[in-house]
Each structure stands twice: as structure tokens, then as C-alpha cells.
């Protein structure tokens, strides 16, 4: 029998599944999310689907439509620029604080995220590498040990995970994270600030390359 601590409400399970599918690219921008169809697909009633769609609208991943459907959000170039500007401002502070305040337990978690990313990148597992890369950034925020930064990260979490997945250079991003990890471990505040700035620029370039017509 499952303990009460293991119980996950249906609405949360549906929200998590749809969130992951949107961020991973399994549900493409602009695709319809119809309550009735999703309920049948996921084997649930329409109520948890309705609650999930409301949550994903709040998270910025879904755009509501009249009545009982919505669409996966299509991020415009202006949306991406806004996210990039916020990311730049927050990461500059976050990485510096993480280098100053990191703990042994925090470094172990960061190393585990990095190892998972390196392993997935080496295998060409794009979804796994991008998820681990986003986990790496979230662990850095935790290492910064600033409650307000944690609150902001929670508010922006889904959109930032989407943004951090907009690249195809799996091994390049993993190598940059390896350099950032080393700087944090060595408490190299100036070095990590410089590496974070370069990481942001290369991320923008990789995202632009991915959006460019083939």
C-alpha cells in the first residue's frame, strides 16, 4: 500500500506530464489542448485536465482559448528576448552567490546534475541532457542561498526550463557547465562571473542557430 506521503493528486500528475511534454518539445507550439481529448488520452476525468491547464497558463506555457481548450504557447522573439534579459540579470548574481556560499552537500548535488548531463550528452539523449542542464541551473540557485532568488526561480521555473532547452549543442553546454562547476567548487567568484557571462552569450547563439531556417 502506498503511504500518504507518496500520493500525488491527479491534477498534479496531469500538470507535470503536460509540462514535461511541452518543455521537452513533445507537444509543439500552437498545438491544441482540448479538455475532452486530453482526458481520454490520459485516462482521467476532465476536472484534473481543467486544473492542469489553468496551472500551465499561470506558469506561462499555455495560452487559454474560449470554453474548454487552450494551445501550447508560441514564444515570440520578443518573449524570448524578455526571458533572456531576466535570465542575464538573475544568473549574474546567482552564480556569484553560489561560488561564495556553496556547501559540500550542495556541490555533491551539482556534481550529480553535471554528471547526468554529461552522460546524456555523450549518448545524444537530447531530452535527458536538457533536463539535467536545467536541473544544474536550479541547483546553482539553491546554492546561492537567497530566499528571494528562490521565490523568483519558482515563479519563472517552467519558462526558464523551456528557455534553457532551446539549443542542440548538448556537449558544448555540458562542457560550459563543467567549467562553471569547477569555479563554484573553488569559490572563484570573479571566474564564475566571467564564465556565466560567456555561457549566456553562447546560449543565445545556440538558440538563434536552432531557430534559423535549415
C-alpha positions in Angstrom: 0.0 0.0 0.0 1.3 3.4 -0.9 2.0 5.7 2.0 0.2 9.1 2.2 3.5 10.9 1.5 3.7 9.1 -1.9 0.2 10.2 -3.0 0.1 12.6 -6.0 -3.2 14.2 -6.9 -4.4 13.5 -10.4 -4.3 17.2 -11.3 -0.7 17.5 -10.2 0.2 14.3 -12.2 -1.5 15.7 -15.3 0.1 19.1 -14.9 3.6 17.5 -14.5 3.1 15.3 -17.6 1.8 18.1 -19.8 4.5 20.5 -18.5 7.3 18.0 -19.3 5.8 17.3 -22.8 5.7 21.0 -23.6 9.2 21.8 -22.3 10.6 18.7 -24.0 9.0 19.6 -27.3 6.7 16.6 -27.5 3.8 19.0 -27.7 4.6 21.6 -30.3 3.9 25.3 -30.0 0.4 26.2 -31.2 -0.9 22.6 -30.8 -4.4 22.3 -29.3 -5.0 21.2 -25.8 -8.7 20.2 -25.6 -10.1 19.1 -22.2 -12.1 16.2 -23.6 -9.3 14.8 -25.8 -6.7 15.1 -23.1 -8.9 13.4 -20.5 -9.4 10.4 -22.9 -5.7 10.3 -23.7 -4.5 10.4 -20.1 -7.3 8.2 -18.7 -8.7 10.8 -16.3 -11.8 12.9 -15.9 -12.0 16.4 -17.3 -11.6 18.2 -14.0 -7.9 17.4 -13.4 -7.2 18.4 -17.0 -9.0 21.7 -16.5 -7.0 22.3 -13.3 -3.8 21.4 -15.1 -4.4 23.8 -18.0 -5.1 26.6 -15.5 -1.8 25.9 -13.8 0.1 25.8 -17.0 -1.5 29.1 -18.1 -0.2 30.6 -14.8 3.3 29.1 -15.5 3.4 30.8 -18.9 3.5 27.6 -21.0 -0.1 27.6 -22.3 -2.4 30.2 -23.9 -6.1 30.0 -23.0 -8.8 29.9 -25.6 -12.6 30.3 -25.1 -14.5 27.5 -23.4 -12.7 24.2 -22.9 -9.5 24.3 -24.8 -6.1 26.0 -24.9 -2.9 25.9 -27.0 0.7 25.4 -26.3 2.3 28.8 -26.1 4.2 30.0 -29.1 7.0 32.1 -27.7 7.7 35.1 -29.9 11.1 36.6 -30.5 10.1 39.4 -28.1 9.1 36.8 -25.4 12.5 35.1 -25.8 14.3 38.4 -25.5 12.4 39.3 -22.3 13.3 35.9 -20.8 16.9 36.3 -21.8 17.1 39.7 -20.2 15.7 38.4 -16.9 18.0 35.4 -17.1 21.0 37.6 -17.6 20.2 39.7 -14.6 19.4 36.8 -12.3 22.3 34.5 -13.3 25.0 37.1 -12.9 24.0 37.4 -9.2 23.1 33.7 -8.7 26.4 32.2 -9.9 28.5 34.7 -7.8 26.5 34.0 -4.7 26.7 30.2 -5.3 30.5 30.5 -5.5 30.6 32.3 -2.2 28.1 30.2 -0.3 28.2 26.7 -1.7 28.2 23.8 0.7 29.6 20.3 0.4 26.1 18.8 0.1 25.2 21.4 -2.5 28.3 20.7 -4.5 27.5 16.9 -4.5 24.0 17.7 -5.9 25.5 20.0 -8.5 28.1 17.3 -9.5 25.3 14.7 -9.8 23.4 17.1 -12.1 26.5 17.7 -14.2 27.4 14.0 -14.5 23.8 13.2 -15.6 24.1 15.9 -18.2 27.5 14.8 -19.5 26.3 11.2 -19.7 23.1 12.1 -21.6 25.0 14.4 -23.9 27.6 11.7 -24.7 24.7 9.4 -25.7 23.0 12.0 -27.8 20.0 11.9 -25.4 18.7 15.5 -26.0 15.8 15.3 -23.6 17.9 13.9 -20.8 20.7 16.4 -21.4 18.4 19.4 -21.5 16.6 18.3 -18.3 19.8 17.8 -16.4 21.1 21.1 -17.7 18.0 22.9 -16.3 18.5 20.9 -13.0 22.0 22.2 -12.9 20.8 25.8 -13.1 18.2 25.2 -10.4 20.8 23.7 -8.1 23.0 26.7 -8.6 20.1 28.9 -7.5 19.7 26.7 -4.3 23.4 27.1 -3.6 23.1 30.9 -3.8 21.1 30.6 -0.5 18.9 33.7 -1.1 15.2 33.2 -0.4 14.1 35.9 -2.8 16.0 34.4 -5.6 14.4 31.0 -4.8 11.0 32.6 -4.9 11.7 34.3 -8.3 13.1 31.0 -9.7 9.9 29.2 -8.6 7.8 31.7 -10.4 9.8 31.6 -13.6 10.8 27.9 -13.4 8.8 26.5 -16.3 9.6 29.3 -18.7 13.3 29.2 -17.8 13.4 25.4 -18.2 11.8 25.9 -21.7 14.4 28.6 -22.5 17.3 26.5 -21.3 16.2 23.7 -23.6 16.4 25.8 -26.8 19.7 24.5 -28.1 21.1 21.5 -29.9 24.8 21.8 -28.7 24.4 19.2 -25.9 28.1 18.5 -25.3 29.1 22.2 -25.6 26.6 23.3 -23.0 27.7 20.4 -20.7 31.4 21.4 -21.0 30.5 25.0 -20.1 28.6 23.7 -17.1 31.7 21.7 -16.1 33.7 24.9 -16.1 31.1 26.7 -14.0 31.0 23.8 -11.6 34.8 24.0 -11.1 34.7 27.7 -10.5 31.9 27.3 -7.9 33.8 24.5 -6.2 36.9 26.7 -6.0 35.0 29.7 -4.8 36.3 31.6 -7.8 33.8 34.5 -7.8 35.4 36.5 -10.5 36.0 33.5 -12.7 32.4 32.2 -12.3 31.0 35.6 -13.2 33.1 35.7 -16.4 32.1 32.1 -17.3 28.4 32.8 -16.6 28.5 35.8 -19.0 30.1 33.7 -21.7 27.6 30.9 -21.1 24.7 33.3 -21.5 26.1 34.6 -24.9 26.7 31.1 -26.2 23.2 30.1 -25.1 21.7 32.9 -27.1 23.8 32.0 -30.1 22.8 28.3 -29.9 19.1 29.2 -29.6 19.4 31.5 -32.6 21.0 28.8 -34.6 18.3 26.4 -33.7 15.6 28.8 -34.8 17.3 29.6 -38.0 15.6 28.0 -41.1 17.5 25.0 -42.3 
